[in-house]
Amino acid sequence: MDQSHILVVDDDDRLRDLLTKYLSESGFRVSSAESAADARRKMAGIAFDLLVLDVMMPGETGLEFAQSLRHRHRGAVPILMLTAMSEVDDRIRGLEQGADDYLVKPFEPRELVLRINNILRRVPAESVVPKKARLGAYEFDLDREELWCEGKRIRLTSAETNLLKALASNPGAILSREELANHSSPGGGERTVDVQVTRLRAKIEPDPKLPKYLQTVRGQGYVFRPD
């Protein structure tokens, strides 16, 4: 378990720093995020083994974030929720929204580590992220970040490359425009994502007007469906 990568998501700077320090000293690789939006940006580029997620956060709450992850990603990253609410109904609500375990504040740090290890033992072996994605005559190499067609490399802009890699790393998962904007072109905005998608479709789709591989999910975002 000592190589597992954990993302701590908490708006409390002091607690977030303490958890990061303690879990690092306990042998884990640790990253942190101050909000659900910040967590989404980090998750777009890193496959974490577990989330330590605070329930009460400004904006999107931990419960809403967990529900969103479970809705979009079947078999998503395990979640250990932290909360100051100790009522049974609160714990049940957290588990219903997708948490794998629930720890009430204040807690003993050693118990947190034990619960994390128990969750990691229960989850299936990590699925292997595909190294290459097939799209008919096209092939996208995720490691080399290159698109090829019948031995010829197809030129992509850096933004198109980042967008395609984010989608190809999560085949079948719906990614919102906000998530894709943060990963492919930070600061570019959601409309920029739509433009990049249109350009990508022109390069990889047999019929860009009837996309087979890079599909729109109305009101949610885009989903990548390779061969």
N, C-alpha and C positions, 0 to 999 in steps of 0.2 A: 504493500500500500504506500510505501514511502515515496514513490514517484508520481502519485496521483496529483493532478492539478485541480485546485479548488478555487472557485470564484466566490469571494465574500461580498455580498450586496447589502449595504446598510447605509442610511443617511447620517448616522451618528459617527462623526469623524473619529472620536476617541475610541469607541467600541470597535470600529472597523480597523483602526490601527492596532489595537490590542489583539484582536483575533488574527490579523495578518501575522503579527509577530509570534504569537503563541503557536499557531499552526505551522509556521515556517520552522520554528524550533522543534516541532514534533515530527519533522521530516517530510512535510508536504511542500509541493510547489504551490504558491499562493498568489493570486491576483485579487484586486479589489475594485468595487464600483460603488458610486455614491447614490445611484438611482437605477430604476429599471431601464431607462433609456441608455445610461452609461453601460449597463450590463449587456444590452443588446449590441452595442458597438463592439465590445470586447468579444462577445460570442460569435460575431460575424467572422472573426479572423482566427479564433482559437477554439478547439474542441475541449471543453472542460470535462472533468470526471464527476464533479459534484458541485452544486450551488449551496452555499450557506446564505439563506435569504431571510431578511427581516420582513415582517408582515406590514407594520405600520410605516409607510414612507409617503412623502408628499408626491402628488401626481399619481402615477400608476402604482397601486399598492402591491405588496408582495403576493397577495392572493390573486389579484388580477394578472400579474406577471406570470405566476405559476399556471393559471388557467390558460393563458395565451400560449405558453410553451407546450402544454399538453395537447391543446387543440390543433396546433400546427405541426408538431413533430411527434409522431408515434415513436414510443421508446425513447423519449427525450432524456436529457441529463437528469440524474437523481437530484432531489431537492430536500435539504434539511431546513425547516423553517424555524426562525427565532421570533418569539413574541413575548410581550409583557402581559398578554391576556391568558389567564390560567383556567378559564371556564371550560368545561367539557365540550360545550357546543362550539366554542372557538377552535378547539383542537380538531374536532370532527370536520368543521368547515375547511380547515387547512388541508386535511387529508383528502377531503372530497375534491378539492381544487387541484390535486396532483402531488402534494408533498409526500415524500417517502417516510419522513419522521418529523417530530415536532418537539422543540425544546423551549421551555418557559424561562424567561429572564426573571431574576438573576440565576445563573447556572454555574456549575463547577466546570472549568475548562477541560479537566480530564474526562468528564462525562461527554462533553462535546466530541472529543477525539474518539472515544469508544463508540459513540453513535455513528460517527462518520465511517469508521472502519467496518462497523456492522452493515451499514448500507452498501459500502463498496464490495463487501463479500457476497451480498445477495444479488447484486445486479449481474446480468449476463456479461460475458467477456465483451470488451469494446468491439463494436463492428468496425471493420476496416473501411476507411474512407477510400473511395475509388481513386486509383492513380490516373485513370484515363476515362473519358466519357465519349461514347460513340453516338454520332448523330448522322446516320446514313453513311454517306461517303466521307464525312468529316470525323476527325478525332481531336479531342482537346486533352492535352497532357497537363494535368494539374500541377505536377512537380515543376516542370519546365515552363509552365504558363504559355504554352504554344498551341495554336490551332493549325491542323494539317488537313489537307485534302489530296488524296492520291499522290503522296510524296511531295506535295508542294505546300510550303508554309503560307498561311493566310495572315496578312497583316492585321493586327488589332491595335487600337490605341490602348494606353495604359488603363484608362477608365473602363473600356470595353473588356479588357483582360480581367480586371478586378471584379467586374460585375459577373462575367461568365464563371470565374473561379468560385465566387460566393454561391452562385446557383448550383454549379456542378458539384460542390462539396456537400450540398444538401438536396440530393435528388428526391423529388416527390414532396418536398416540404414547401409550404407557402411562405415566401419572404415578403414582408411589407416594403413599400417604396422607401419608408424611412430607414429601415435596416439596410437596404441596398444602397441608398444614398450615403449612409455613414461609411459603408465598406468600400464602395467603388469610386466615389468622388466626394470626399468630405467637404461640406460647405456648398456643394453644387445644387442641393435641393431636389425635391421629389420629381419635379418636372424634367430635370436633367436625366433622371433614371429612365423616364419614358422615352426620351430622345435616344439614349444609348440602347435601350431595348429594341427600338425600331431599326437602328443601324445594325445591331447584332442579327436581328431576324433577316435582314437583307443579305447577310453573309452566310447564314447557316440553314435557313429554312428553304425547302423546295418551293413553297408558296408563302411568302411573308404575310399575305393577307389572311391565310388560314394556317397559323403557326402550329406545328406539331411538337416541337421540342421546348420552346419558350412560350408558355401559355399564360394568359391573363386570368386571374381569379377576381372577378368583379367585387369591388369594395374591400379587397384584402391585399392584393399585390400580384406577385408572379410566382410561377412554379416551373421547375425544369424537369422535363421527362425525357431522358436519353433512351436510346434503344436498349 
